[in-house]
Amino acid sequence: MIIGVPKEIKKDEYRVSLTPAGAHDLAVAGHAVLVEDGAGVGSGIANDQYERVGARIASRKEIFSRSEMIVKVKEPLPEEYGLLNEGQVLYTYLHLAPAPALADALLERKVAGIAYETVQLPDGSLPLLVPMSEVAGRMSIHEGAKYLERENGGRGILLGGVPGVDPGHVVILGGGIVGSNAAKMAVGAGASVTLLDVNLHRLRYLDDLYGGRIKTLMSNRLNIMEALKTADLVVGAVLLPGARAPKLVTREMISVMMPGSVIVDVGIDQGGVMETSRPTTHSDPIYQVDGVIHYCVANMPGAVARTSTFALTNATFPYALELAQKGFTEAVRDNPPLRMGVNVYKGAVTHPAVAEALGKEYVPLDRILD
């Protein structure tokens, strides 16, 4: 198989979808690997590191025209839509639920689109989302703390406080991978932490894990509203696989927050947890609504590109190798978690949550698989 690794063109995106180690394993297995010039530079990987292990540096045009599988980090942008070819496998984060234009483009081009974020194991976990959720969860506290500083427009709060002064109050909406990693960082910083989730089993687990160092609450409108009143930093950390993120915090609820407090909406890739959220970039990361700072960068892990690239490819590469070795049809037939990752195929939406979010017909993949 010919595998193409284009350079990411999303603003402030520095990750790359394949490391030299992955390129080496694919080359040894007999596959051709085409890497765009400079694709790895943002992650500290030079062209010659790919060339030494058997990959070839190629132009963007050649990569898209010749590759049977395109491996990316982020979803294609409009200027890339026309480069995709019918039957081509696209293996990347897609986040189609809040992106109808992208979905329509993939359907029109009849691409086999495999979304990292919906590859799902039998226990419900999302193995290709976990590493970036870990990074984003940890970053949420770091970024939130930065914008709480007065010079950045915040309340002038040090999350850990000092002896004789209250610590900052961090409210985390969601106790999954993002939320638990945010809690780990916030507790480590010495903050007062309140975490809300609808899963009582998860709340029990986190309460036991932290030995009472965090306050856990059942997530409902009233509890969220009360927590927001004293929050210095709020982290939106809720994900529904393939679907739009639920709007847990309305504009009205934002108005009860203290001026200069900060929201970090990690769920922005799927539309955001806050009604007031809209995607931002690392170059222009924040805006204010009712005096509350919103940080809604859609590719947070891109800021720590080297760490993120290696963390991501540790998880994504085994599936990429299986796709290369077996081909799309046999790979998704043999691997149920990978099959769950197929969002679009042959011009049809093949993931139920994505279809519901987009208002399109859901076509089971087995019905149209070759």
C-alpha positions in Angstrom: 0.0 0.0 0.0 1.1 3.6 -0.6 0.7 5.6 2.6 0.7 9.4 2.5 1.6 11.7 5.4 0.8 15.4 4.5 1.9 18.4 6.4 -0.9 19.7 8.7 -2.1 23.1 7.5 -4.6 23.9 10.3 -3.6 27.1 11.9 -1.0 26.6 14.7 -1.0 22.8 14.2 2.5 21.4 14.6 1.9 17.7 15.1 2.6 15.0 12.5 0.7 11.8 12.0 3.6 9.4 11.6 7.0 9.2 13.3 10.2 7.8 11.7 9.6 4.6 13.8 6.2 4.1 12.2 7.6 4.9 8.7 10.4 2.3 9.3 7.9 -0.5 10.3 5.7 0.3 7.3 8.7 0.3 4.9 10.0 -3.0 6.4 6.6 -4.5 5.8 6.9 -3.6 2.1 4.8 -0.5 2.0 5.7 2.8 0.3 5.6 5.9 2.6 5.4 9.4 1.2 6.0 12.2 3.6 5.4 15.8 2.7 8.5 18.1 2.9 8.7 19.6 6.4 5.7 17.6 7.8 7.6 16.7 10.9 9.5 19.9 11.6 6.9 21.2 14.1 7.5 18.1 16.2 11.3 18.3 15.9 11.5 15.6 13.2 13.6 16.4 10.1 13.1 15.1 6.6 16.3 13.1 6.7 15.0 11.1 9.7 12.2 9.8 7.5 14.5 9.2 4.5 16.9 7.2 6.6 14.2 4.6 7.5 12.9 4.2 3.9 10.3 6.9 3.5 10.4 9.3 0.6 9.9 13.0 0.8 7.2 14.0 -1.8 5.1 17.0 -2.8 1.7 17.6 -1.4 0.1 17.0 -4.9 1.8 13.6 -5.3 0.9 12.5 -1.8 -2.8 13.1 -2.3 -2.9 11.8 -5.9 -1.0 8.6 -5.3 -1.7 7.5 -1.8 -4.1 4.8 -1.1 -4.3 5.8 2.6 -3.8 9.4 3.9 -2.8 9.5 7.5 -3.3 12.9 9.2 -3.8 14.4 12.6 -6.5 17.0 12.0 -9.5 17.0 9.7 -9.1 18.2 6.1 -9.6 21.9 5.6 -11.6 23.2 2.6 -8.5 23.7 0.5 -7.8 20.0 0.9 -11.3 18.7 0.0 -10.6 18.6 -3.7 -7.4 16.7 -3.2 -9.2 13.6 -1.8 -10.0 10.8 -4.2 -12.8 8.2 -4.4 -12.0 5.1 -2.4 -9.1 6.7 -0.6 -8.8 5.8 3.1 -8.6 8.9 5.3 -7.4 8.1 8.8 -7.4 11.1 11.1 -9.4 13.0 13.7 -12.6 14.0 11.8 -15.0 15.5 14.4 -17.8 15.5 11.8 -20.8 16.2 14.2 -20.2 20.0 14.2 -18.8 20.1 10.6 -21.5 19.5 8.0 -19.5 21.0 5.2 -16.6 18.6 5.8 -19.0 15.7 6.0 -20.6 16.7 2.7 -17.2 16.9 1.1 -16.2 13.4 2.3 -19.5 12.0 1.1 -19.2 13.6 -2.3 -15.7 12.4 -2.7 -16.7 8.9 -1.5 -13.8 8.7 0.9 -13.4 5.9 3.4 -13.2 8.2 6.5 -11.9 6.6 9.7 -12.1 9.0 12.7 -9.7 8.5 15.5 -12.3 9.8 18.0 -14.8 7.0 17.3 -12.6 3.9 17.3 -14.1 2.2 20.4 -13.1 -0.8 22.4 -15.8 -3.2 23.8 -15.6 -1.6 27.2 -16.6 1.8 25.6 -13.2 3.4 25.9 -11.8 5.4 23.0 -8.1 4.4 22.6 -7.1 6.9 20.0 -8.7 9.8 21.8 -7.2 9.0 25.2 -3.7 10.3 24.6 -4.8 13.6 23.3 -7.5 13.8 26.0 -4.7 13.3 28.6 -2.7 16.1 27.1 -5.6 18.5 26.8 -6.8 17.7 30.3 -3.5 18.5 31.8 -3.0 21.6 29.6 -6.5 22.9 30.6 -5.2 23.7 34.1 -1.9 25.2 32.8 -3.7 27.4 30.3 -6.5 28.4 32.7 -4.0 29.4 35.3 -2.2 31.6 32.8 -5.3 33.5 31.9 -6.3 33.9 35.5 -3.3 36.2 35.8 -4.2 39.9 36.0 -2.0 40.9 33.1 -3.9 38.5 30.9 -7.3 39.8 31.9 -8.0 37.4 34.7 -9.0 37.8 38.3 -5.4 37.8 39.5 -5.7 34.3 41.2 -2.9 31.9 42.0 -4.6 28.5 41.8 -2.6 27.1 44.8 -3.0 30.2 46.9 -0.4 30.7 49.7 -0.6 30.2 53.5 -3.3 32.4 54.8 -5.0 32.9 51.4 -7.7 30.7 49.8 -6.6 28.7 46.8 -8.4 29.1 43.5 -11.5 27.1 42.8 -11.5 24.8 39.8 -14.8 23.4 38.5 -14.5 20.4 36.1 -17.5 19.3 34.1 -17.0 15.7 33.3 -15.0 12.9 35.0 -13.6 11.1 32.0 -10.1 11.2 30.6 -10.0 14.9 30.2 -11.6 15.6 33.5 -9.6 13.2 35.5 -6.3 14.6 34.1 -7.5 18.1 34.7 -8.2 17.1 38.3 -4.8 15.6 38.7 -3.1 18.8 37.6 -5.4 21.1 39.6 -4.9 19.0 42.8 -1.2 19.0 42.2 -1.3 22.8 41.9 -3.0 23.0 45.3 -6.4 24.3 44.0 -9.8 23.6 45.5 -11.5 21.2 43.0 -15.1 20.4 42.3 -15.8 17.8 39.7 -19.3 17.0 38.3 -20.4 14.0 36.3 -23.6 12.1 35.7 -22.0 8.7 36.3 -22.1 7.9 40.0 -19.7 5.0 39.7 -17.2 7.3 38.1 -17.7 9.9 41.0 -17.1 7.1 43.5 -13.9 6.0 41.8 -12.5 9.6 41.6 -13.5 10.2 45.3 -11.6 7.1 46.3 -8.6 8.0 44.1 -8.2 11.4 45.6 -9.0 10.5 49.1 -11.4 13.4 49.6 -9.0 16.0 48.0 -11.7 16.8 45.5 -15.4 17.5 45.9 -17.6 15.4 43.7 -21.1 16.3 42.7 -23.8 14.8 40.5 -24.0 16.9 37.3 -27.3 18.7 37.0 -28.3 22.2 36.2 -28.7 23.4 39.8 -25.3 21.9 41.0 -23.6 23.3 37.9 -25.1 26.8 38.6 -24.0 26.8 42.2 -20.5 25.7 41.4 -20.1 28.4 38.7 -20.8 31.1 41.3 -17.5 30.5 43.1 -15.5 29.1 40.2 -12.2 30.8 39.2 -11.6 28.3 36.4 -14.1 26.0 34.7 -13.0 23.1 32.5 -15.5 21.7 30.0 -14.6 18.0 29.7 -17.7 16.2 28.4 -17.6 13.9 25.3 -20.3 11.8 23.6 -18.6 9.6 21.0 -19.3 10.9 17.5 -22.0 13.3 18.7 -22.1 17.0 19.4 -21.1 17.9 22.9 -24.0 18.7 25.2 -24.5 22.4 26.0 -24.3 22.1 29.8 -23.7 25.8 30.5 -26.0 28.4 29.0 -25.3 32.1 28.5 -27.6 32.8 31.4 -25.4 30.6 33.6 -22.2 32.3 32.5 -23.6 35.6 33.8 -23.4 34.3 37.4 -19.7 33.8 37.2 -17.2 36.3 38.6 -15.6 38.8 36.2 -12.1 37.7 35.2 -12.8 34.0 35.8 -11.8 31.6 33.0 -13.5 28.9 31.0 -11.4 26.3 29.1 -13.8 24.3 26.8 -11.9 21.2 25.9 -15.1 19.9 24.2 -14.9 22.5 21.5 -13.9 20.0 18.8 -17.3 18.5 19.1 -19.1 21.9 19.3 -18.3 22.9 22.9 -19.9 22.3 26.3 -20.7 26.0 26.8 -23.4 27.8 24.8 -21.0 30.7 24.5 -18.1 28.7 23.1 -16.7 29.1 19.6 -13.4 27.7 18.3 -10.2 29.8 18.7 -6.6 29.2 17.8 -3.3 29.3 19.7 -2.5 32.6 17.9 -5.7 34.1 19.2 -6.8 31.9 22.0 -9.3 33.9 24.1 -12.3 36.1 24.0 -14.7 37.4 26.7 -18.4 37.0 27.3 -20.0 38.9 30.2 -16.5 39.5 31.6 -15.6 35.8 31.6 -12.5 34.7 29.6 -13.2 31.8 27.2 -10.3 29.7 26.0 -11.6 27.4 23.2 -8.6 26.3 21.2 -9.7 23.4 19.0 -6.3 21.7 18.8 -4.8 22.3 22.3 -2.3 19.4 22.1 -0.7 21.1 19.0 1.0 23.5 21.4 3.1 20.7 22.8 3.6 19.1 19.5 6.5 16.8 20.2 4.9 15.2 23.2 1.6 15.0 21.5 2.9 13.5 18.3 4.6 10.6 20.0 1.7 10.1 22.4 -0.8 10.1 19.5 1.1 7.8 17.2 1.8 5.3 19.9 -1.9 4.7 19.8 -2.8 5.2 16.2 0.0 3.4 14.5 -1.0 -0.2 15.2 -4.3 0.4 13.4 -2.5 2.1 10.5 -0.2 -0.9 10.1 -3.2 -3.2 10.1 -5.0 -1.2 7.5 -1.8 -1.2 5.3 -1.3 -5.0 5.8 -4.8 -6.1 5.2 -6.4 -3.4 3.2 -9.5 -1.4 4.4 -12.2 -4.1 3.9 -10.4 -7.0 5.6 -9.1 -4.7 8.4 -12.4 -3.3 9.4 -14.1 -6.8 9.1 -11.4 -8.3 11.4 -11.2 -5.4 13.9 -14.6 -4.3 15.5 -13.1 -1.3 17.3 -11.6 -0.1 14.0 -15.0 -0.7 12.3 -16.5 1.7 14.8 -14.1 4.3 13.6 -15.6 4.3 10.1 -17.7 7.5 9.9 -18.2 7.7 6.1 -17.9 5.1 3.3 -19.0 5.0 -0.3 -20.9 8.3 0.1 -22.9 7.1 3.2 -22.7 8.0 6.9 -21.8 4.8 8.7 -21.7 5.9 12.3 -25.1 6.3 14.0 -24.2 9.2 16.3 -22.6 11.1 13.5 -25.6 10.6 11.3 -27.9 11.8 14.0 -25.8 14.9 14.6 -25.8 15.8 10.9 -29.4 14.9 10.3 -28.4 12.3 7.7 -29.4 8.8 7.0 -27.4 6.2 8.9 -26.3 3.3 6.7 -24.7 0.3 8.6 -21.2 -0.3 7.3 -21.8 -4.1 6.9 -24.5 -3.3 4.4 -22.2 -1.6 1.9 -18.8 -3.2 2.8 -17.2 -4.9 -0.2 
